[in-house]
Amino acid sequence: MKKILTWLLERLARLIPLWLYPLFVRRASIDFFYHAVSDEPMEHARHLYPVVPVAQFEEALLFLKERYQFISYARLHAARISGEALPANAVHLSFDDGFQECFSVVRPILMDYSIPCTFFLTTDWIDNRAMFYRNKISLCIDRLRADPSTLPRLGSLTPGDLTLEATIGWLKELRLPDEDVINQVCRQLAVDWEKFLCESQPYLTTSQVQQMTAEGFTIGAHTKTHRKLRDLSDAEIEEEIVESCREVQGITGQEIVPFSFPHSAFGIDRGLLFSIRVRYPFVGLLFDTKGVRKDDSFMVNRVWAERPLTPERVLHPLPQVLHNAYQEAWVDEVMGLARRIKT
């Protein structure tokens, strides 16, 4: 019965127009986040999620400016913590991971449009001190797609059939504990990620972060290492949150440092998160990835603007992505209401 009801609600949700959803799914603000905006290939990122072309990003900003009022993190924080009123149709924008395009591409556009933004940084990558294992994977996939003749070099490293698509699928499933294997793949494919890190400087530097802070942007933390926090112990979760916020505070001088979860905050005890914020007052609001769904008052859910909505993993216009987020939240709320009525 539950499956049938969910199926019916999902199909009904598709018929509700975007402009009507705020009447059913009321939110004080809508929050969006991106990772990468560039007209350059960004081979270290493009096989992880779509890289948004500049024109499409500006189109999304114009859509939001026509219908919403952009607010800074400071206003969002004041509303969540002190109950200060937000303007009607408030929207907050943020970026995760801290790619250097946040400085070279995104920052000038936002300044041209006078749009505030929060940039969440994985602190171990600042100044290009280390490379994310998934960025290494993306470089390897780029090499394989550009030159499939390199595939036999991987030999016994890959399980199963040594086909291009199967190997790429295997690479995408590798995780941080597999970094030794990832480094072996890099060596076999002659992917010099250390040279790339040094020469291409894919992540933000301390001086860039300080300039962005001086220009009025908010800098947040995105853990030290970008690990999935739900796989860690409570002590490790606390360290990833607190120490990354502490490092951002040291660079920027901000009194409060917001934090965003890599992947998501699914499965992480909210009591633990509440306790961390109480014991470390410089840790600000916590940002998750669950669209416009409700959560605790110190948790801010965000709509993933580049989120693939189809198996082809292509970019969709922001109104379509927002509509999908509203659909999911509405179905959740109706199902929740049905459960409460039943009990």
Long-range contacts (C-beta under 8 A, 24 or more apart in sequence): 2-335, 5-335, 5-338, 6-331, 6-335, 9-330, 9-331, 9-334, 9-335, 10-327, 10-331, 13-326, 13-327, 13-328, 13-330, 13-331, 14-327, 16-326, 16-327, 16-330, 18-319, 18-322, 18-323, 18-326, 21-323, 21-326, 21-330, 24-330, 25-292, 25-326, 25-329, 25-330, 25-333, 27-292, 28-79, 28-86, 28-90, 29-71, 29-76, 29-79, 29-86, 29-90, 29-91, 29-92, 30-68, 30-89, 30-90, 30-91, 30-92, 30-292, 30-303, 30-322, 31-76, 31-91, 31-92, 31-93, 31-94, 31-287, 31-300, 31-301, 31-302, 31-303, 32-64, 32-91, 32-92, 32-93, 32-94, 32-302, 32-303, 32-304, 32-305, 32-318, 32-322, 33-93, 33-94, 33-95, 33-96, 33-260, 33-287, 33-289, 33-302, 33-303, 33-304, 33-305, 34-93, 34-94, 34-95, 34-96, 34-106, 34-305, 34-306, 35-95, 35-96, 35-97, 35-99, 35-306, 36-97, 36-99, 36-101, 36-306, 37-101, 37-105, 37-106, 37-109, 38-101, 38-105, 39-105, 40-101, 42-99, 42-101, 43-138, 43-139, 43-142, 44-131, 44-135, 44-136, 44-138, 44-139, 44-142, 44-196, 44-200, 44-202, 45-99, 45-135, 45-138, 45-202, 46-138, 46-142, 47-137, 47-138, 47-141, 47-142, 47-168, 47-172, 48-134, 48-135, 48-137, 48-138, 49-306, 49-308, 49-313, 50-306, 50-308, 50-313, 50-314, 50-315, 52-305, 52-306, 52-315, 54-105, 54-109, 56-315, 56-317, 57-106, 57-109, 58-109, 59-317, 59-318, 60-305, 60-317, 60-318, 61-109, 61-110, 61-113, 61-115, 63-318, 63-319, 64-91, 64-93, 64-318, 65-113, 65-115, 70-115, 70-116, 71-116, 72-116, 72-216, 72-218, 73-116, 73-118, 73-218, 73-220, 73-258, 73-284, 73-285, 74-218, 76-285, 76-300, 77-256, 77-258, 77-284, 77-285, 80-285, 80-297, 80-298, 80-300, 81-285, 81-298, 92-116, 92-118, 92-300, 93-117, 93-118, 94-118, 94-119, 94-120, 94-220, 94-260, 94-287, 94-302, 95-119, 95-120, 96-120, 96-222, 96-260, 96-262, 97-121, 97-122, 97-125, 97-132, 97-222, 97-226, 98-122, 98-125, 98-126, 98-203, 98-204, 98-222, 99-202, 99-203, 99-204, 100-201, 100-202, 100-203, 100-204, 100-205, 100-208, 102-204, 102-212, 103-204, 103-208, 103-211, 103-212, 107-212, 107-215, 107-217, 110-217, 111-215, 116-216, 116-217, 116-218, 117-217, 117-218, 118-217, 118-218, 118-219, 118-220, 118-258, 119-204, 119-209, 119-212, 119-217, 119-218, 119-219, 119-220, 120-219, 120-220, 120-221, 120-222, 120-258, 120-259, 120-260, 120-287, 121-204, 121-209, 121-219, 121-220, 121-221, 121-222, 121-244, 121-248, 122-203, 122-222, 122-223, 122-224, 122-225, 122-226, 122-244, 122-262, 123-221, 123-222, 123-223, 123-224, 123-243, 123-244, 123-247, 123-248, 124-224, 124-225, 124-226, 125-203, 126-203, 126-204, 126-205, 126-206, 126-209, 126-247, 126-251, 127-203, 127-205, 127-206, 128-197, 128-198, 128-201, 128-202, 128-203, 128-205, 130-197, 131-193, 131-194, 131-196, 131-197, 131-202, 132-226, 133-174, 133-175, 133-176, 133-178, 133-179, 133-182, 134-226, 135-193, 135-202, 136-182, 136-183, 136-186, 136-191, 136-193, 137-171, 137-172, 137-174, 137-182, 139-186, 139-191, 139-193, 139-196, 140-171, 140-182, 140-185, 140-186, 140-189, 140-191, 141-168, 141-171, 141-172, 143-189, 143-190, 143-191, 144-168, 144-189, 150-189, 150-190, 153-188, 153-189, 154-185, 154-188, 154-189, 155-188, 157-181, 157-184, 157-185, 157-188, 176-225, 176-227, 206-251, 209-251, 209-252, 210-251, 210-252, 213-251, 213-252, 213-253, 213-254, 218-254, 218-258, 219-248, 219-251, 219-252, 219-254, 219-257, 220-245, 220-248, 220-257, 220-258, 220-259, 220-260, 220-284, 220-287, 221-245, 221-247, 221-248, 221-257, 221-258, 221-259, 221-260, 222-259, 222-260, 222-262, 223-261, 223-262, 226-262, 227-262, 228-262, 228-263, 229-261, 229-262, 229-263, 229-265, 229-268, 230-265, 230-266, 230-267, 230-268, 234-269, 234-272, 237-268, 237-272, 237-276, 238-272, 238-276, 241-276, 241-283, 242-276, 242-280, 242-283, 245-280, 245-282, 245-283, 245-284, 246-282, 249-282, 255-282, 256-281, 256-282, 256-283, 256-284, 257-282, 257-283, 257-284, 258-284, 258-285, 258-286, 258-287, 259-283, 259-284, 259-285, 259-286, 259-287, 260-286, 260-287, 260-288, 260-302, 261-286, 261-287, 261-288, 261-289, 263-289, 264-288, 264-289, 264-290, 265-289, 265-299, 266-290, 270-295, 270-296, 270-299, 273-298, 273-299, 274-298, 291-324, 291-325, 291-326, 291-328, 291-329, 292-325, 292-326, 292-329, 293-328, 293-329, 293-332, 294-329, 294-333
